[in-house]
Amino acid sequence: MTEIESVPRNARQWRLPSTLLARLARRWRHRRDRRHLEAMPDFMLKDIGISRSDIDYVATHGETTR
């Protein structure tokens, strides 16, 4: 009879799932931010210094400067 030793999992085995989870969370936040900005009227967007054409960039990068 052979004995199976329990080997602790290598950190590399967890890298892919954690990277994918972080990427999914980031994309979810970007979509949520874009929806919130798109729901704002133009005068509110102007007050915070962005235009409708900047919404996608701001939602993705979090800043208005390019």
Secondary structure by P-SEA (a helix, b strand, c coil): cbbbbbcccccccaaaaaaaaaaaaaaaaaaaaaaaaaaccaaaaaaacccccaaaaaaacccccc
